């Protein structure tokens, strides 16, 4: 069972998520909290009893960003899956730095939330494509500060110029076909580059590549 803690300041959403997730055969709702501070307290008071925290971003007292930071400090093995709205990008960039493992929009179907919990619990990272595109655009809009910082770090990881270009295209939300068209490569060549990138960065999939780049660029 994946023991999940729900943190949301809206009592209707809290109880709805408790009921919905409670119907999943492999997910157990360990508890519900009204803000990040309560979530941190619950994790500290119940060591080893929470696997994933489903965390809202905008909450009073202690928001999801600070809650993520405190939970990851108190219990590094506990994963955090952020539920956000499309215009919460300023919160998400900060949460990236604090180790949130995934980001889903609040309007996704319940089954998608359950799949997100399973993915984060398994050690994967995930981000809704719309959120990834918006974050990438925001970081690029920062221009002189964010993008060069990210490029320098990519080089430090041993990525070639071509591999760095592909990483940035992935972070922009482009598919393999779109990357191939943009860089005048075949799809097979792009797939080979991605395999090399995954090996060099020690990542599992292209979503992790996007989050890696966004997290590095945000620092």
Secondary structure, 3 states (H helix, E strand, C coil): CEEEEEECCCHHHHHHHHHHHHCCCCEEEEEEECCHHHHHHHHHHCCCCCCEEEEECCCCCCCHHHHHHHHHHHCCCCEEEEEECCCCHHHHHHHHHCCCCEEEECCCCHHHHHHHHHHHHCCCCEECHHHHHHHHHHHHHCCCCHHHHHHHHHHHCCCCHHHHHHHHHHHCCCCHHHHHHHHCCCHHHHHHHHHHHHHHHCCCCHHHHHHHHHHHHHC
